[in-house]
Amino acid sequence: MKINLVAYTRVAAGLAPKPPVSQRVDSPIEGFLSAHVTDLLEKANKDDAMPPGRFNDPEVRDLFQLLYQGSDDDFPGATLQLAERLIAVMNGRTREGLLLALRADGDAGRVAGLLKLQVVAEHGAVLERLDSGELQLSAVTDMLEKPGDLQKGALVTRSLPPDEVYCADRLVTAAHYFPEAFGIRLFAKPSAATKTFFEVAHRVAPEQMAEIAARWPALESGYTRDVIGRLAAEVPDLTQEMQEEMIERLADSPRSVVRLDTGRRVKETYKIGGITLSGPIEEMVGGVHVQERPEGGWTITLNSSDEPSPVYTSTMAR
């Protein structure tokens, strides 16, 4: 991968970012950055990877396009504006680091975007010297996150439309500030989307769950609305009102569900104290019945055409 342009600036809560430092790209730093970019793109295209995010802010989308195809003079200015947006949402719990913008060309075409590189040890003085331009980035790569350990990054590529972006945020449960700073909307990965779909279906259409589970594997994967429409054609009791409520709930979930992969197998599980009852959902919804008792408590019934036989195992007592 050929790194054509690089600029970086220090980012930290309350910091006024300095104009980004344009960096000469020598072989060590080119290899270091190429490895980071390659790793992010490979993870973005793995099975069960999160779909590309979407820019909700047209201004940010345009700034990323300047990184992608703007002039050399546009590049530092776009980097500075993006750094200002990131710093504006950082607080005392967010770690300082270097926000590095790059443009590169490889076998799959052009890629451009941002990497937030954190110092893996306490080397604040090094960050300050980098920020002032006194040090070359290649001199301190050993102090920065190694490829594969990158916490946060956002890349646009030739394969994506301008309003979509690959966004890596490994600390998604604790730190949402990186995608929020750039108005990037993130979506549920396929496994999480499937889980959320069946949770929503159970709340909205509990009486239709057996048919929904039975029809699921034969449906064509696709956008949420399309899949639910195809499902409704197979399950007549799934009313238009139910469909719209499911679509709305899926869109409003913490990670919006925009696509459904019907090739994913689904298990249903009940936990009752130390007992776990689990199996393929198409068998569970037809064979397991939950009923509230008038005197209090619940009864779970499992119907079987075969005589149940217990199997015993043992584990070391703790």
C-alpha positions as CSV (number, residue, x, y, z in Angstrom):
1,M,0.0,0.0,0.0
2,K,1.3,3.4,-1.0
3,I,0.7,6.1,1.6
4,N,0.4,9.4,-0.3
5,L,-0.5,11.9,2.3
6,V,-0.3,12.0,6.1
7,A,-1.1,14.7,8.6
8,Y,-1.6,14.5,12.4
9,T,-2.3,16.6,15.4
10,R,-2.5,15.8,19.1
11,V,-6.0,15.4,20.6
12,A,-7.0,15.6,24.2
13,A,-10.0,17.0,26.2
14,G,-9.9,20.8,26.3
15,L,-6.9,21.1,24.0
16,A,-6.8,23.7,21.3
17,P,-5.4,21.6,18.4
18,K,-2.5,23.0,16.5
19,P,-2.5,23.0,12.7
20,P,-1.7,19.4,11.6
21,V,1.9,18.5,10.9
22,S,2.4,17.2,7.4
23,Q,4.7,14.2,7.6
24,R,7.2,12.8,5.2
25,V,6.3,9.1,4.8
26,D,9.4,6.9,4.9
27,S,9.4,3.1,4.7
28,P,9.0,2.3,8.4
29,I,6.0,4.6,8.9
30,E,4.5,3.5,5.6
31,G,4.6,-0.1,6.7
32,F,3.2,0.8,10.2
33,L,0.3,2.8,8.8
34,S,-0.4,0.3,6.0
35,A,-0.7,-2.5,8.5
36,H,-3.2,-0.5,10.6
37,V,-5.3,0.3,7.5
38,T,-5.2,-3.3,6.2
39,D,-6.2,-4.7,9.5
40,L,-9.1,-2.3,9.8
41,L,-10.4,-3.2,6.3
42,E,-10.0,-6.9,6.8
43,K,-12.0,-6.8,10.0
44,A,-14.6,-4.7,8.4
45,N,-15.2,-7.4,5.7
46,K,-15.1,-10.5,7.9
47,D,-18.1,-12.7,8.5
48,D,-20.5,-11.1,11.0
49,A,-18.7,-7.7,10.7
50,M,-20.6,-4.6,11.5
51,P,-22.0,-3.1,8.3
52,P,-20.5,0.2,7.1
53,G,-21.6,3.2,9.1
54,R,-23.4,6.2,7.6
55,F,-22.6,9.9,7.8
56,N,-25.5,11.8,9.3
57,D,-23.7,15.1,8.9
58,P,-23.1,16.2,5.3
59,E,-20.3,18.6,6.4
60,V,-18.3,15.7,7.9
61,R,-19.0,13.6,4.8
62,D,-17.5,16.4,2.7
63,L,-14.5,16.7,5.0
64,F,-13.8,13.0,4.6
65,Q,-14.1,13.4,0.8
66,L,-11.4,16.1,1.0
67,L,-9.2,13.6,2.7
68,Y,-10.1,11.1,-0.1
69,Q,-9.8,13.3,-3.2
70,G,-9.1,16.9,-2.2
71,S,-6.0,18.8,-3.1
72,D,-2.8,18.6,-1.1
73,D,-3.6,22.0,0.4
74,D,-7.1,20.9,1.4
75,F,-5.8,17.9,3.4
76,P,-4.4,19.6,6.6
77,G,-7.4,21.9,6.9
78,A,-9.8,19.0,6.7
79,T,-7.8,17.2,9.3
80,L,-7.8,20.2,11.6
81,Q,-11.6,20.6,11.4
82,L,-12.1,16.9,12.1
83,A,-9.7,17.1,15.1
84,E,-11.7,20.0,16.5
85,R,-14.9,18.0,16.3
86,L,-13.3,15.1,18.1
87,I,-11.8,17.2,20.9
88,A,-15.2,18.9,21.4
89,V,-16.7,15.5,22.6
90,M,-13.7,14.3,24.6
91,N,-13.7,14.6,28.4
92,G,-11.6,13.6,31.4
93,R,-12.3,9.9,30.8
94,T,-11.1,9.9,27.2
95,R,-7.4,9.2,26.5
96,E,-5.3,11.7,24.6
97,G,-3.5,10.6,21.5
98,L,-2.7,11.5,17.9
99,L,-5.4,11.9,15.3
100,L,-3.7,10.9,12.1
101,A,-5.2,11.5,8.7
102,L,-4.0,9.6,5.7
103,R,-4.6,8.9,2.0
104,A,-3.4,5.7,0.4
105,D,-3.6,3.7,-2.7
106,G,-3.5,-0.1,-2.8
107,D,-4.6,-3.1,-4.8
108,A,-8.2,-2.5,-3.9
109,G,-8.0,1.2,-4.8
110,R,-7.9,4.4,-2.8
111,V,-8.6,4.6,0.9
112,A,-8.6,7.7,3.2
113,G,-9.6,8.6,6.7
114,L,-8.6,8.9,10.3
115,L,-6.8,6.8,12.9
116,K,-6.7,7.8,16.5
117,L,-3.4,6.4,17.8
118,Q,-3.0,6.2,21.5
119,V,0.3,6.0,23.3
120,V,0.5,2.6,25.1
121,A,2.6,4.0,27.9
122,E,2.9,7.3,29.7
123,H,4.8,9.4,27.2
124,G,3.1,12.7,27.3
125,A,6.2,14.6,26.5
126,V,6.7,12.6,23.3
127,L,3.2,13.5,22.2
128,E,3.9,17.2,22.8
129,R,7.1,17.0,20.8
130,L,5.3,15.2,18.0
131,D,2.6,17.8,18.1
132,S,5.2,20.6,17.8
133,G,6.9,18.8,14.8
134,E,10.2,18.3,16.6
135,L,10.0,14.5,16.2
136,Q,9.2,12.4,13.1
137,L,6.4,10.0,13.6
138,S,8.6,7.1,12.5
139,A,10.8,7.6,15.6
140,V,8.1,6.8,18.1
141,T,6.0,4.1,16.4
142,D,7.0,1.6,19.1
143,M,5.2,3.8,21.6
144,L,1.9,3.8,19.7
145,E,-0.7,1.1,19.3
146,K,0.5,-1.9,17.2
147,P,-1.5,-2.9,14.1
148,G,-4.3,-5.1,15.3
149,D,-4.7,-3.1,18.5
150,L,-6.2,0.0,17.0
151,Q,-9.1,1.3,19.1
152,K,-10.6,3.9,16.8
153,G,-10.5,4.6,13.1
154,A,-12.7,5.7,10.2
155,L,-12.0,5.0,6.6
156,V,-13.7,5.8,3.3
157,T,-12.8,3.6,0.3
158,R,-13.5,3.3,-3.4
159,S,-15.9,0.4,-2.7
160,L,-18.2,2.5,-0.5
161,P,-20.6,5.3,-1.6
162,P,-19.7,8.8,-0.3
163,D,-22.1,8.6,2.6
164,E,-20.8,5.4,4.0
165,V,-17.7,4.7,6.1
166,Y,-15.9,1.8,7.8
167,C,-15.7,2.8,11.5
168,A,-13.7,0.9,14.1
169,D,-14.5,1.6,17.7
170,R,-13.4,-1.4,19.8
171,L,-14.6,0.2,23.1
172,V,-18.2,0.6,21.8
173,T,-19.8,-0.3,25.2
174,A,-17.8,2.3,27.1
175,A,-16.8,5.1,24.7
176,H,-19.1,6.2,21.9
177,Y,-17.5,9.5,21.4
178,F,-15.5,8.7,18.3
179,P,-18.4,7.9,15.9
180,E,-20.5,10.6,17.7
181,A,-17.9,13.3,17.0
182,F,-18.2,12.7,13.3
183,G,-21.9,12.0,13.1
184,I,-21.4,8.4,12.1
185,R,-24.4,6.2,12.6
186,L,-23.4,2.6,13.4
187,F,-25.5,-0.5,12.8
188,A,-25.9,-3.9,14.4
189,K,-23.7,-6.7,13.1
190,P,-25.6,-9.6,11.6
191,S,-25.6,-11.8,14.7
192,A,-26.7,-9.0,16.9
193,A,-29.3,-7.9,14.3
194,T,-30.8,-11.5,14.3
195,K,-31.0,-11.6,18.1
196,T,-32.7,-8.2,18.2
197,F,-35.2,-9.2,15.5
198,F,-36.4,-12.2,17.4
199,E,-36.6,-10.2,20.7
200,V,-38.7,-7.6,18.9
201,A,-40.8,-10.2,17.2
202,H,-41.5,-11.9,20.5
203,R,-42.7,-8.6,22.0
204,V,-44.8,-7.5,19.0
205,A,-46.2,-10.7,17.7
206,P,-45.9,-13.4,20.3
207,E,-48.8,-15.5,18.9
208,Q,-47.1,-15.6,15.5
209,M,-43.6,-16.7,16.8
210,A,-44.0,-20.4,15.7
211,E,-44.7,-19.4,12.1
212,I,-42.1,-16.7,12.1
213,A,-39.4,-19.1,13.3
214,A,-40.5,-21.8,10.8
215,R,-40.4,-19.4,7.8
216,W,-37.2,-17.6,8.8
217,P,-34.6,-20.0,7.1
218,A,-36.4,-19.9,3.8
219,L,-36.5,-16.1,3.5
220,E,-34.1,-14.1,1.3
221,S,-31.7,-11.9,3.3
222,G,-31.9,-8.2,2.8
223,Y,-32.9,-4.8,4.2
224,T,-35.1,-5.0,7.3
225,R,-38.2,-3.7,5.7
226,D,-37.9,-6.0,2.7
227,V,-37.3,-9.1,4.8
228,I,-40.3,-8.3,7.1
229,G,-42.5,-7.7,4.0
230,R,-41.5,-11.2,2.6
231,L,-42.2,-12.7,6.1
232,A,-45.6,-11.1,6.2
233,A,-46.4,-12.7,2.8
234,E,-45.8,-16.1,4.5
235,V,-47.4,-15.3,7.8
236,P,-50.8,-13.7,7.0
237,D,-51.5,-12.9,10.7
238,L,-48.5,-10.5,10.8
239,T,-50.6,-7.4,10.2
240,Q,-49.3,-4.2,8.6
241,E,-49.5,-2.5,12.1
242,M,-47.3,-5.3,13.5
243,Q,-44.8,-4.9,10.6
244,E,-44.5,-1.2,11.1
245,E,-44.0,-1.5,14.8
246,M,-41.2,-4.1,14.3
247,I,-39.5,-2.0,11.7
248,E,-39.7,1.1,14.0
249,R,-38.4,-0.8,17.1
250,L,-35.5,-2.3,15.1
251,A,-34.5,1.1,13.7
252,D,-34.6,2.6,17.2
253,S,-32.6,-0.1,18.9
254,P,-29.1,1.0,20.3
255,R,-27.5,-0.3,17.2
256,S,-30.0,0.1,14.4
257,V,-30.9,-3.0,12.5
258,V,-30.8,-2.2,8.8
259,R,-30.2,-5.6,7.3
260,L,-31.2,-9.2,8.3
261,D,-29.2,-12.3,7.5
262,T,-31.7,-15.1,7.4
263,G,-28.9,-17.6,6.9
264,R,-28.0,-17.3,10.6
265,R,-29.3,-20.1,12.8
266,V,-31.2,-19.0,15.9
267,K,-31.4,-20.6,19.4
268,E,-34.0,-19.8,22.1
269,T,-32.9,-20.2,25.7
270,Y,-34.8,-20.1,29.0
271,K,-32.9,-19.8,32.3
272,I,-34.7,-20.9,35.4
273,G,-32.4,-20.7,38.4
274,G,-29.6,-23.2,37.7
275,I,-31.5,-24.9,34.9
276,T,-31.0,-23.9,31.2
277,L,-33.5,-25.0,28.5
278,S,-32.2,-24.2,25.0
279,G,-32.6,-25.4,21.4
280,P,-33.3,-24.3,17.8
281,I,-36.0,-21.7,17.9
282,E,-38.1,-23.5,15.3
283,E,-38.3,-26.5,17.7
284,M,-38.5,-24.4,20.9
285,V,-41.5,-22.2,19.9
286,G,-43.5,-25.3,18.9
287,G,-42.6,-27.5,21.8
288,V,-42.1,-25.2,24.8
289,H,-45.0,-23.5,26.6
290,V,-44.8,-21.0,29.4
291,Q,-47.8,-20.4,31.6
292,E,-48.3,-18.3,34.7
293,R,-49.9,-20.2,37.6
294,P,-52.9,-18.6,39.4
295,E,-51.3,-19.2,42.8
296,G,-48.1,-17.5,41.7
297,G,-45.0,-18.6,39.8
298,W,-44.6,-20.1,36.3
299,T,-44.7,-23.4,34.6
300,I,-42.7,-24.4,31.6
301,T,-43.9,-27.4,29.6
302,L,-41.8,-29.2,27.0
303,N,-43.7,-31.5,24.6
304,S,-41.9,-34.4,23.2
305,S,-42.9,-37.4,21.0
306,D,-40.0,-39.4,22.5
307,E,-39.6,-40.5,26.1
308,P,-37.1,-38.1,27.7
309,S,-34.0,-39.8,29.1
310,P,-31.7,-38.0,31.6
311,V,-27.9,-37.8,30.9
312,Y,-25.6,-37.2,33.8
313,T,-22.3,-35.4,33.8
314,S,-20.0,-34.3,36.7
315,T,-17.7,-31.4,37.3
316,M,-15.2,-30.6,40.0
317,A,-16.8,-29.0,43.1
318,R,-15.6,-25.5,43.8
